[in-house]
Amino acid sequence: MDKKVVIVTGASSGIGLACAREFCNHGFNVVMAARSMDKLQAFKEEMAHNSNILAVKVDVSKEEDCKHLVEETVKQFGRIDILINNAGISMRALFKDLDLKVLHSLMDTNFWGTVHCTKYALPYILESKGSIVGVSSIAGFMGLPGRTGYSASKFAMHGFLETIRVEHLKQNLHVLIVAPGFTSSNIRKTALSADGSIQGETPRDESKMMPAEKVAKIIYKGIERRKRQIILTIKGKLGVFLKRIIPAIIDYFDYREMKNEPNSPLV
């Protein structure tokens, strides 16, 4: 996969930043997309020895930004081989208490962001017989209490990407859906509360979570092997499997897990 071109959205931190570094280390031309241009520039300076990095300021909820991202990529490198739809936001509140603008924000970024980027990158990825990746969550396989918008957006992402895969079955399009478990990143710190304000702190012990760098390595290998789906952590795999067999019991454990978080909205 040497010297191919990868676009990573949400590349300023967490899994996105780790993916940018991982693909740089493998000799890729890397296009980093995020709203925080200063963070992207800081990474470019850190990787000053690597001239194959393009940073583009992008809000994936805006269709025109995603179109511009693809145009800038093709202008710079002439091709697109991989699109990693990683940009995302989370939330933490009960639906009954929720301002509906929070759900709109989650869908605009997590679902529509994937749709926008995929729409404009798809012709080039079909030409290169490349890969489209959706960085999802266990919340895309089961509804997590207190995360209605997050689960809904990830379920929607799954349906969209699975359909894209089938539509292009005869064109060698590779579509990978990755569902990390709890990963050490800032997504919980930037999660939205019931009124749309930023939560500002994580309710979980980040030190006990899977490092973003490990997730990035798994994503790289999954693309290399053209896998369809990756569910990370034993707990995640077991939860998704058992949800099909004993859904009512898994609902209970999901409720208890979220209720035990500090300052949980569940009672």
BAFI-3210 file (N, C-alpha, C; in Angstrom, 3 decimals, decimal comma, padded with zeros to 6 digits):
// residues 267
n [1|2|3|4|5|6|7|8|9|10|11|12|13|14|15|16|17|18|19|20|21|22|23|24|25|26|27|28|29|30|31|32|33|34|35|36|37|38|39|40|41|42|43|44|45|46|47|48|49|50|51|52|53|54|55|56|57|58|59|60|61|62|63|64|65|66|67|68|69|70|71|72|73|74|75|76|77|78|79|80|81|82|83|84|85|86|87|88|89|90|91|92|93|94|95|96|97|98|99|100|101|102|103|104|105|106|107|108|109|110|111|112|113|114|115|116|117|118|119|120|121|122|123|124|125|126|127|128|129|130|131|132|133|134|135|136|137|138|139|140|141|142|143|144|145|146|147|148|149|150|151|152|153|154|155|156|157|158|159|160|161|162|163|164|165|166|167|168|169|170|171|172|173|174|175|176|177|178|179|180|181|182|183|184|185|186|187|188|189|190|191|192|193|194|195|196|197|198|199|200|201|202|203|204|205|206|207|208|209|210|211|212|213|214|215|216|217|218|219|220|221|222|223|224|225|226|227|228|229|230|231|232|233|234|235|236|237|238|239|240|241|242|243|244|245|246|247|248|249|250|251|252|253|254|255|256|257|258|259|260|261|262|263|264|265|266|267]
n.u [000,828|002,148|002,766|000,185|-002,922|-004,523|-007,387|-008,175|-010,681|-011,597|-009,062|-007,518|-007,161|-007,175|-008,360|-008,311|-006,014|-004,090|-004,398|-003,539|-000,822|-000,045|-000,472|001,222|003,659|003,741|004,312|002,367|000,668|-000,863|-003,919|-005,149|-008,051|-009,954|-011,623|-009,971|-007,489|-005,062|-004,160|-003,759|-001,699|000,257|000,827|001,871|004,215|005,502|005,966|007,859|009,795|008,386|007,011|004,646|002,088|-001,059|-002,968|-006,280|-008,783|-011,823|-015,273|-017,182|-019,908|-020,778|-021,575|-020,259|-017,702|-016,722|-016,724|-014,805|-012,605|-012,117|-011,579|-009,218|-007,520|-007,311|-006,250|-003,749|-002,589|-003,649|-005,182|-007,319|-007,203|-008,041|-010,601|-011,108|-013,641|-013,799|-014,437|-016,331|-018,831|-020,001|-022,542|-024,347|-027,006|-030,441|-033,054|-035,554|-034,913|-033,612|-032,515|-033,560|-031,785|-029,363|-029,507|-029,691|-027,145|-025,483|-026,282|-025,681|-022,886|-021,834|-023,319|-024,183|-021,756|-020,196|-021,656|-021,408|-018,593|-018,073|-019,660|-018,337|-015,770|-016,053|-016,074|-013,329|-012,244|-013,475|-012,230|-009,613|-010,003|-010,253|-010,654|-013,319|-013,817|-015,611|-015,472|-016,926|-018,859|-019,547|-021,984|-023,280|-024,340|-025,996|-028,483|-027,453|-028,153|-028,726|-027,312|-028,742|-028,698|-026,108|-026,019|-028,068|-026,962|-024,747|-025,912|-027,210|-025,007|-023,922|-025,965|-025,891|-023,209|-023,092|-024,948|-023,736|-021,561|-022,792|-024,016|-021,833|-020,685|-019,661|-017,537|-015,259|-015,074|-013,931|-015,324|-015,141|-016,247|-015,550|-015,656|-014,680|-014,088|-014,370|-012,187|-009,175|-009,458|-010,494|-013,215|-015,233|-014,872|-015,612|-018,218|-021,742|-024,069|-027,432|-028,510|-026,982|-024,534|-020,975|-019,711|-017,221|-015,619|-014,437|-016,417|-015,217|-012,435|-009,807|-007,285|-007,533|-008,443|-008,389|-005,550|-005,498|-003,612|-003,268|-005,726|-005,555|-003,518|-004,814|-006,880|-005,371|-004,307|-006,695|-007,658|-005,629|-006,008|-008,493|-010,898|-014,336|-015,622|-014,757|-014,799|-013,827|-012,183|-012,748|-014,974|-016,638|-017,057|-018,309|-020,593|-021,981|-022,443|-024,008|-026,196|-027,791|-028,773|-029,637|-031,200|-032,725|-031,430|-028,924|-029,689|-030,232|-027,661|-026,343|-027,728|-027,049|-024,272|-024,010|-025,378|-023,713|-021,716|-019,960|-021,978|-024,136|-026,878|-028,870|-031,181]
n.v [-001,196|001,111|004,580|005,297|007,170|008,462|009,693|011,125|011,854|013,974|014,239|015,527|014,639|011,834|008,734|009,459|011,123|009,263|007,419|008,972|009,238|006,532|005,778|007,555|006,569|004,288|005,117|006,433|008,974|011,371|012,832|015,092|015,919|018,240|020,375|021,868|023,571|024,446|022,310|020,374|021,550|021,544|018,827|018,436|019,907|018,422|016,158|016,957|015,892|014,467|015,017|014,412|015,163|016,600|019,152|020,014|022,278|021,326|021,001|018,382|018,254|020,032|020,055|021,360|021,749|019,148|018,451|020,277|019,261|016,814|017,787|019,281|017,231|015,635|017,523|017,901|015,291|013,672|011,362|009,112|006,655|005,584|006,295|007,352|007,586|009,145|011,319|012,497|013,045|012,793|012,191|012,688|012,114|011,778|010,960|012,128|014,466|015,919|018,510|018,813|019,773|018,672|016,016|016,543|017,667|015,472|013,663|015,202|015,376|012,707|010,897|012,320|013,512|011,321|010,526|012,808|013,004|010,504|010,597|012,415|011,409|008,862|008,284|008,381|006,493|004,193|004,055|003,483|001,097|001,024|001,664|002,299|003,440|003,204|004,541|003,371|002,265|000,236|001,092|001,271|-001,155|-001,792|-000,186|002,300|003,379|006,786|007,679|008,290|009,813|009,276|006,458|006,232|007,645|006,083|003,593|004,420|005,078|002,517|001,236|002,800|002,449|-000,336|-000,664|000,790|-000,881|-003,216|-002,186|-001,742|-004,161|-005,582|-004,091|-004,204|-002,642|-001,905|-001,996|-001,168|-001,548|-000,389|-001,059|000,241|-000,445|001,176|003,751|005,458|008,793|012,152|012,207|011,817|013,978|016,069|015,517|016,124|017,684|017,587|020,085|020,834|021,884|021,510|018,621|018,493|016,973|013,630|010,781|008,417|006,206|006,955|005,855|003,136|002,317|001,186|002,187|004,818|004,536|001,790|001,061|002,339|000,865|-001,576|-000,842|-000,197|-002,740|-004,060|-002,782|-003,431|-006,179|-006,203|-006,464|-006,879|-006,138|-005,073|-005,725|-004,491|-005,427|-007,927|-007,756|-006,131|-007,717|-009,931|-008,738|-007,824|-010,252|-011,663|-010,012|-010,718|-013,125|-013,177|-010,694|-009,178|-009,583|-008,501|-005,865|-005,188|-005,379|-003,389|-001,149|-001,152|-000,814|001,801|003,245|003,112|004,903|007,869|010,564|009,796|010,112|008,281|006,641]
n.w [000,000|-000,343|-000,777|-001,446|-001,139|001,660|003,284|006,343|008,512|011,282|012,353|014,227|016,803|019,143|017,818|015,127|014,835|015,602|013,529|011,365|011,986|011,964|009,272|008,017|008,916|007,456|004,960|003,457|001,538|003,350|004,140|006,296|007,993|009,793|012,198|013,793|012,870|013,882|015,451|013,528|012,083|014,026|014,180|011,621|011,853|013,790|012,334|010,485|008,847|007,065|004,064|002,937|003,829|003,971|005,258|005,916|006,663|007,906|008,421|008,843|008,877|007,068|003,773|001,649|002,659|002,739|000,058|-000,820|000,556|-000,772|-003,337|-002,858|-002,081|-004,412|-006,112|-004,955|-004,788|-006,789|-006,630|-004,720|-002,320|000,113|002,413|005,595|007,658|010,395|012,003|014,712|017,268|020,664|023,182|026,286|027,992|029,055|026,794|027,275|028,534|026,689|024,520|021,264|019,388|019,988|019,090|016,360|015,934|016,473|014,446|012,187|012,226|012,766|011,117|008,662|008,078|007,327|005,073|003,396|002,917|001,777|-000,516|-002,265|-002,419|-003,388|-006,308|-006,962|-005,264|-006,173|-008,634|-007,890|-006,698|-003,951|-000,386|001,904|005,093|008,108|011,212|013,850|016,568|019,473|020,168|017,800|017,374|019,430|021,367|023,499|026,740|027,563|025,465|023,104|020,661|019,808|019,482|017,544|015,376|014,776|014,157|011,843|010,253|009,888|008,347|006,035|005,055|004,714|002,684|000,600|000,198|-000,860|-003,159|-004,779|-005,214|-007,387|-008,159|-006,736|-004,427|-001,244|001,921|005,237|008,508|011,646|015,039|017,788|021,292|024,463|024,034|024,686|024,428|023,529|023,211|025,097|026,766|025,139|024,713|024,279|026,472|027,880|027,172|025,066|025,673|026,197|027,762|029,120|030,856|031,382|032,243|032,840|033,587|031,803|031,586|031,709|029,328|025,842|024,032|021,594|019,610|019,348|018,311|015,841|014,572|014,297|012,586|010,301|009,617|009,176|006,886|005,108|004,931|003,920|005,424|006,450|008,790|012,061|015,411|018,409|021,469|023,947|025,563|024,019|021,701|022,853|023,906|021,598|020,318|022,245|022,399|020,297|021,122|023,828|024,305|026,224|028,654|028,113|027,738|030,382|031,535|030,059|030,923|033,645|033,466|032,388|034,296|036,476|035,960|036,998|038,097|036,506|034,208|034,493|036,695]
ca.u [000,000|003,085|002,535|-001,216|-003,450|-005,575|-008,013|-008,638|-011,450|-011,440|-007,658|-006,778|-006,961|-007,714|-008,150|-007,973|-004,606|-003,308|-004,435|-002,662|000,562|000,168|-000,363|002,476|004,764|003,732|004,670|001,224|000,315|-001,939|-004,703|-005,763|-009,180|-010,539|-011,965|-008,883|-006,350|-003,829|-003,715|-003,248|-000,404|001,205|001,244|002,737|005,520|006,106|006,376|008,473|010,581|007,465|006,408|003,459|000,928|-001,882|-003,940|-007,405|-009,791|-013,085|-016,387|-017,819|-021,359|-021,028|-021,321|-019,280|-016,373|-016,310|-016,409|-013,527|-011,595|-011,808|-010,952|-007,854|-006,761|-007,037|-005,355|-002,399|-002,034|-004,138|-005,932|-007,727|-007,272|-008,716|-011,289|-011,428|-014,653|-013,571|-014,957|-017,537|-019,070|-020,844|-023,496|-024,656|-028,234|-031,632|-033,793|-036,666|-034,374|-032,714|-032,856|-033,429|-030,637|-028,257|-029,646|-029,341|-025,689|-024,885|-026,542|-024,981|-021,462|-021,519|-023,927|-024,077|-020,339|-019,796|-022,323|-020,818|-017,236|-018,144|-020,260|-017,390|-014,552|-016,378|-015,611|-011,881|-011,967|-013,867|-011,185|-008,415|-010,437|-009,782|-011,390|-014,060|-013,851|-016,435|-015,108|-018,220|-018,863|-020,474|-023,292|-023,902|-024,917|-026,991|-028,837|-026,891|-028,934|-028,020|-026,593|-029,709|-028,207|-024,880|-026,405|-028,838|-026,069|-023,886|-026,774|-027,420|-023,742|-023,825|-026,881|-025,393|-021,981|-023,389|-025,621|-022,710|-020,778|-023,552|-024,224|-020,599|-020,160|-018,958|-016,494|-014,137|-015,005|-013,781|-015,960|-014,821|-016,858|-014,750|-016,349|-013,821|-014,714|-013,963|-010,827|-008,665|-009,500|-011,195|-014,603|-016,129|-014,727|-016,330|-019,593|-022,758|-025,043|-028,834|-028,804|-026,063|-023,238|-019,946|-019,605|-016,004|-014,794|-014,825|-016,938|-014,558|-010,982|-009,228|-006,044|-007,852|-009,016|-007,468|-004,924|-005,888|-002,565|-003,541|-006,871|-005,068|-002,797|-005,813|-007,549|-004,446|-004,263|-008,007|-007,712|-004,670|-006,599|-009,813|-011,931|-015,654|-016,039|-013,892|-015,322|-012,683|-012,257|-013,511|-016,266|-017,441|-017,438|-019,262|-021,839|-022,670|-022,896|-025,082|-027,367|-028,630|-029,287|-030,346|-031,242|-033,273|-030,384|-027,900|-030,265|-030,050|-026,242|-026,035|-028,291|-026,240|-022,960|-024,116|-025,854|-022,596|-020,807|-020,105|-022,954|-024,936|-028,262|-029,775|-031,489]
ca.v [000,000|002,225|005,789|005,538|008,378|008,229|010,838|010,821|012,947|014,000|013,828|016,400|014,006|010,495|007,699|010,097|011,518|008,024|006,860|009,797|008,866|005,151|005,726|008,255|005,650|003,257|005,713|006,963|010,387|011,477|014,067|015,227|016,835|018,526|021,795|022,528|023,663|024,608|020,985|019,701|022,157|021,072|017,487|018,593|020,361|017,270|015,216|017,837|015,069|013,830|016,055|013,848|015,440|017,744|019,490|020,780|022,609|020,746|020,646|017,363|018,452|020,933|019,353|022,079|021,490|017,794|018,542|020,984|018,320|015,876|018,560|019,607|015,980|015,258|018,555|017,695|013,949|013,064|010,126|008,774|005,203|005,217|007,329|006,915|008,445|009,033|012,482|012,165|013,603|011,952|012,894|011,977|012,665|011,010|011,544|012,950|015,751|016,371|019,484|018,070|020,245|017,753|014,908|017,053|017,822|014,138|013,118|016,018|015,040|011,279|010,257|013,120|013,690|010,126|010,583|013,891|012,656|009,332|011,002|013,075|010,596|007,550|008,024|008,168|005,233|003,136|003,992|002,854|-000,136|001,265|001,333|003,273|002,956|003,915|004,293|003,356|002,016|-000,803|001,768|001,063|-002,499|-001,856|001,128|002,550|004,379|008,043|007,980|008,064|010,398|008,603|005,150|006,412|008,064|004,959|002,649|004,982|004,903|001,107|000,971|003,494|001,832|-001,686|-000,532|001,183|-002,093|-004,108|-001,530|-001,794|-005,505|-006,031|-003,123|-004,399|-001,618|-002,453|-001,206|-001,702|-000,898|-000,677|-000,694|000,191|-000,340|002,449|004,081|006,672|009,946|013,261|012,225|011,953|015,345|016,981|015,041|017,141|017,452|017,682|021,392|021,079|022,352|020,469|017,976|019,061|015,986|012,252|010,066|007,124|006,183|006,831|005,073|001,716|002,075|000,853|003,376|005,119|004,035|000,371|001,027|002,729|-000,273|-002,580|-000,322|-000,356|-004,150|-004,418|-002,291|-004,234|-007,505|-005,948|-007,030|-006,236|-005,621|-005,359|-005,337|-004,548|-005,847|-009,155|-007,326|-005,657|-008,860|-010,744|-007,987|-007,838|-011,627|-012,027|-009,163|-011,459|-014,343|-012,852|-009,233|-008,575|-009,635|-007,526|-004,548|-004,974|-005,109|-002,078|-000,149|-001,125|-000,266|003,250|003,807|003,154|006,000|009,037|011,558|009,232|010,617|007,171|006,522]
ca.w [000,000|-000,285|-001,566|-001,721|-000,510|002,635|003,944|007,697|009,103|012,740|012,479|015,145|018,111|019,326|016,811|013,862|014,874|015,634|012,167|010,533|012,303|011,531|007,814|007,685|009,189|006,410|003,680|002,735|001,466|004,335|004,166|007,618|007,973|011,098|012,384|014,526|011,963|014,664|015,867|012,334|011,770|015,042|013,777|010,448|012,344|014,476|011,290|009,480|007,928|006,134|003,230|002,290|004,665|003,603|006,294|005,378|007,671|007,448|009,292|008,001|008,835|005,949|002,515|000,824|003,222|002,341|-001,367|-000,897|001,034|-001,862|-004,413|-002,458|-002,088|-005,804|-006,646|-004,404|-004,972|-008,021|-006,426|-003,354|-002,151|001,355|003,183|006,957|008,264|011,829|012,726|015,463|018,600|021,498|024,041|027,530|028,583|028,744|025,684|027,780|028,979|025,640|023,488|020,005|018,610|020,259|018,140|015,039|015,894|016,375|013,113|011,196|012,222|012,714|009,948|007,450|007,778|006,572|003,770|002,589|002,478|000,905|-001,785|-003,163|-002,569|-003,952|-007,688|-006,985|-004,568|-007,108|-009,665|-007,324|-006,026|-002,597|000,831|002,701|006,480|009,077|012,619|014,519|018,015|019,935|020,185|016,501|017,371|020,499|021,886|024,827|027,473|027,744|024,223|022,019|019,416|019,408|018,950|016,315|014,295|014,397|013,449|010,505|009,530|009,499|007,252|004,846|004,543|004,250|001,392|-000,359|-000,093|-001,720|-004,450|-005,567|-005,003|-008,593|-008,509|-005,813|-003,386|000,097|002,976|006,569|009,670|012,840|016,275|018,979|022,600|025,040|023,612|025,316|023,533|024,167|022,764|026,242|027,279|024,243|024,549|024,531|027,541|027,464|026,581|023,972|026,163|026,223|029,068|029,692|031,567|031,095|033,406|032,941|033,781|030,467|031,640|031,607|028,008|024,764|023,451|020,215|018,725|019,088|017,402|014,512|013,996|013,922|011,393|009,174|009,236|008,644|005,505|004,344|004,727|003,351|006,284|006,394|010,094|013,198|016,720|019,317|022,875|024,236|026,109|022,899|020,868|023,602|024,006|020,301|020,084|023,166|022,123|019,348|021,737|025,075|024,272|027,443|029,685|027,727|028,048|031,815|031,802|029,488|031,840|034,880|033,130|032,230|035,554|037,417|035,657|037,878|037,667|035,424|034,137|034,804|038,122]
c.u [000,865|002,697|001,102|-001,685|-004,604|-006,073|-008,505|-009,406|-011,368|-010,020|-006,867|-006,505|-007,441|-007,373|-007,737|-006,512|-003,700|-003,284|-003,520|-001,205|000,883|000,363|000,855|003,664|004,857|003,935|003,533|001,326|-000,931|-002,599|-005,464|-006,859|-009,745|-010,885|-010,822|-007,620|-005,035|-003,277|-003,156|-001,867|000,660|001,713|002,178|004,144|006,257|006,675|007,060|009,295|009,720|006,728|005,107|002,196|000,238|-002,907|-005,021|-008,410|-011,168|-014,050|-017,229|-019,334|-021,762|-020,618|-020,233|-017,856|-015,843|-015,966|-015,050|-012,374|-011,161|-011,103|-009,490|-006,956|-006,352|-006,084|-003,915|-001,796|-002,565|-004,962|-006,391|-007,855|-008,095|-009,363|-011,634|-012,362|-014,593|-014,194|-016,255|-017,611|-020,021|-021,787|-023,737|-025,827|-029,391|-032,424|-034,900|-036,201|-033,664|-033,315|-032,593|-032,291|-029,417|-028,309|-029,272|-027,820|-025,002|-025,075|-025,770|-023,509|-021,220|-022,081|-023,711|-022,630|-019,792|-020,386|-021,654|-019,442|-017,241|-018,670|-019,204|-016,104|-014,806|-015,891|-014,119|-011,507|-012,390|-012,796|-009,943|-008,712|-009,992|-010,776|-012,116|-014,217|-014,784|-015,975|-016,381|-018,033|-019,724|-021,885|-023,996|-024,533|-025,994|-027,252|-028,322|-027,681|-028,104|-027,256|-027,515|-029,182|-026,976|-025,203|-027,135|-027,931|-025,174|-024,679|-026,977|-026,162|-023,602|-024,698|-026,410|-024,203|-022,220|-024,088|-024,639|-021,876|-021,504|-023,755|-023,011|-019,885|-019,297|-017,795|-015,315|-013,965|-014,913|-014,402|-015,724|-015,531|-016,089|-015,500|-015,392|-014,677|-014,376|-012,478|-010,407|-008,593|-010,251|-012,682|-015,585|-016,048|-015,524|-017,768|-020,581|-023,692|-026,450|-029,154|-027,871|-024,718|-022,256|-019,767|-018,351|-015,119|-015,310|-015,352|-016,237|-013,062|-010,321|-007,986|-006,289|-008,396|-007,939|-006,857|-005,358|-004,876|-002,783|-004,711|-006,427|-004,330|-003,763|-006,566|-006,660|-004,431|-005,591|-008,190|-006,816|-005,255|-008,019|-010,922|-013,226|-015,991|-015,029|-014,576|-014,200|-013,105|-013,136|-014,909|-017,199|-017,943|-018,496|-020,614|-022,649|-023,225|-024,100|-026,345|-028,326|-029,355|-030,143|-030,460|-031,730|-032,224|-029,286|-028,405|-030,032|-028,594|-025,804|-026,522|-027,421|-024,869|-023,007|-024,582|-024,711|-021,547|-021,014|-021,093|-023,821|-026,336|-029,295|-029,991|-031,829]
c.v [001,250|003,335|005,958|006,743|008,022|009,565|010,372|012,024|012,851|013,683|014,646|015,763|012,562|009,518|008,314|010,493|010,293|007,360|007,648|009,416|007,459|005,076|006,495|007,318|004,525|003,852|006,266|008,477|010,550|012,847|014,103|016,285|016,993|020,006|022,562|022,550|023,789|023,262|020,193|020,241|021,709|019,683|017,558|019,034|019,226|016,287|015,971|017,066|014,442|014,917|015,613|014,034|016,701|017,955|020,379|021,023|022,194|020,572|019,669|017,486|019,365|020,259|020,027|021,895|020,134|017,743|019,209|020,071|017,374|016,606|018,884|018,372|015,594|016,263|018,311|016,367|013,194|011,809|010,034|007,260|004,784|006,449|006,752|007,947|008,292|010,180|012,131|012,897|012,676|012,825|012,068|012,665|011,735|011,722|012,480|014,337|016,512|017,479|018,810|018,571|019,355|016,569|015,349|017,185|016,475|013,549|013,887|015,637|013,556|010,576|011,075|013,410|012,528|010,143|011,615|013,489|011,490|009,708|011,541|012,273|009,312|007,339|007,717|006,848|004,043|002,951|003,269|001,495|-000,116|000,943|002,546|002,673|003,826|003,557|004,473|003,115|000,802|-000,230|001,691|-000,304|-002,664|-000,454|001,313|003,638|005,625|008,476|007,815|008,576|009,695|007,243|005,287|006,765|006,921|003,845|003,119|004,838|003,476|000,814|001,581|002,757|000,404|-001,658|-000,136|-000,033|-002,985|-003,499|-001,663|-003,139|-005,978|-005,115|-003,147|-003,257|-002,300|-001,497|-001,896|-000,876|-001,357|-000,183|-000,829|000,097|001,042|002,665|005,388|007,800|011,061|013,289|012,356|013,355|016,339|016,540|016,141|016,717|017,689|018,987|021,752|021,625|021,186|019,944|018,423|018,113|014,593|011,574|008,732|007,276|005,903|005,932|003,576|001,343|001,721|002,134|003,567|004,565|002,557|000,223|001,347|001,588|-001,357|-002,136|-000,507|-001,803|-004,603|-003,973|-003,148|-005,598|-007,431|-006,658|-006,231|-005,525|-006,001|-004,842|-005,547|-004,863|-007,087|-008,791|-006,863|-006,796|-009,708|-010,049|-008,022|-009,221|-011,971|-011,199|-009,868|-012,629|-014,048|-011,330|-008,591|-008,535|-008,622|-006,104|-004,205|-004,622|-003,757|-000,963|-000,014|-000,495|001,254|003,931|003,984|004,209|007,135|010,050|011,082|009,858|009,543|007,081|005,085]
c.w [000,000|-001,261|-002,042|-000,906|000,416|003,179|005,303|008,216|010,631|013,131|013,496|016,498|018,068|018,220|015,475|013,787|014,859|014,253|011,243|010,751|011,787|010,015|007,319|007,837|008,160|005,020|002,855|002,566|002,322|004,268|005,485|007,562|009,381|011,167|013,024|013,678|012,729|015,109|014,689|011,972|012,765|014,692|012,570|010,868|013,051|013,461|010,152|008,451|006,847|005,347|002,586|003,114|004,168|004,699|005,699|006,496|007,165|008,615|008,488|007,954|007,684|004,642|001,690|001,337|002,764|000,854|-001,566|-000,470|-000,082|-003,006|-004,098|-002,477|-003,505|-006,453|-006,215|-004,831|-006,193|-007,869|-004,973|-003,296|-000,941|001,965|004,539|007,581|009,780|012,627|013,446|016,785|019,346|022,325|025,294|028,215|028,250|027,657|026,180|028,212|027,863|024,781|022,146|019,120|018,841|019,295|016,736|014,893|015,730|014,985|012,045|011,094|011,962|011,474|008,678|007,080|006,964|005,168|002,861|002,029|001,502|-000,474|-002,754|-003,374|-003,349|-005,389|-007,772|-006,315|-005,433|-008,175|-009,162|-006,679|-004,564|-001,503|001,410|004,089|007,304|010,473|013,432|016,016|018,297|019,970|018,836|016,361|018,440|021,034|023,304|025,531|027,763|026,516|023,010|020,686|018,897|018,791|017,619|015,144|013,830|013,716|012,009|009,649|009,031|008,290|005,949|004,247|004,044|002,882|000,299|-000,766|-001,100|-003,107|-005,373|-005,413|-006,171|-008,978|-007,540|-004,807|-002,025|001,106|004,312|007,632|010,909|014,069|017,456|020,241|023,147|024,740|024,262|024,286|024,246|023,820|023,926|026,850|026,434|023,991|024,933|025,657|027,010|026,759|025,424|024,391|026,229|027,640|029,815|030,478|031,256|032,355|033,658|033,117|032,436|030,455|031,476|030,218|026,982|024,195|022,001|019,222|018,385|018,132|015,979|013,827|013,527|012,671|010,170|008,684|008,635|007,206|004,620|003,992|004,160|004,131|006,163|007,694|011,160|014,462|017,726|020,748|023,036|024,726|024,992|022,035|021,558|023,680|022,722|020,004|020,958|022,958|021,180|020,016|022,965|025,207|025,564|028,557|029,379|027,959|029,529|032,130|031,232|030,408|033,081|034,624|033,057|033,513|036,549|037,081|036,660|037,272|036,507|035,411|034,446|036,301|038,463]
res [m|d|k|k|v|v|i|v|t|g|a|s|s|g|i|g|l|a|c|a|r|e|f|c|n|h|g|f|n|v|v|m|a|a|r|s|m|d|k|l|q|a|f|k|e|e|m|a|h|n|s|n|i|l|a|v|k|v|d|v|s|k|e|e|d|c|k|h|l|v|e|e|t|v|k|q|f|g|r|i|d|i|l|i|n|n|a|g|i|s|m|r|a|l|f|k|d|l|d|l|k|v|l|h|s|l|m|d|t|n|f|w|g|t|v|h|c|t|k|y|a|l|p|y|i|l|e|s|k|g|s|i|v|g|v|s|s|i|a|g|f|m|g|l|p|g|r|t|g|y|s|a|s|k|f|a|m|h|g|f|l|e|t|i|r|v|e|h|l|k|q|n|l|h|v|l|i|v|a|p|g|f|t|s|s|n|i|r|k|t|a|l|s|a|d|g|s|i|q|g|e|t|p|r|d|e|s|k|m|m|p|a|e|k|v|a|k|i|i|y|k|g|i|e|r|r|k|r|q|i|i|l|t|i|k|g|k|l|g|v|f|l|k|r|i|i|p|a|i|i|d|y|f|d|y|r|e|m|k|n|e|p|n|s|p|l|v]
***
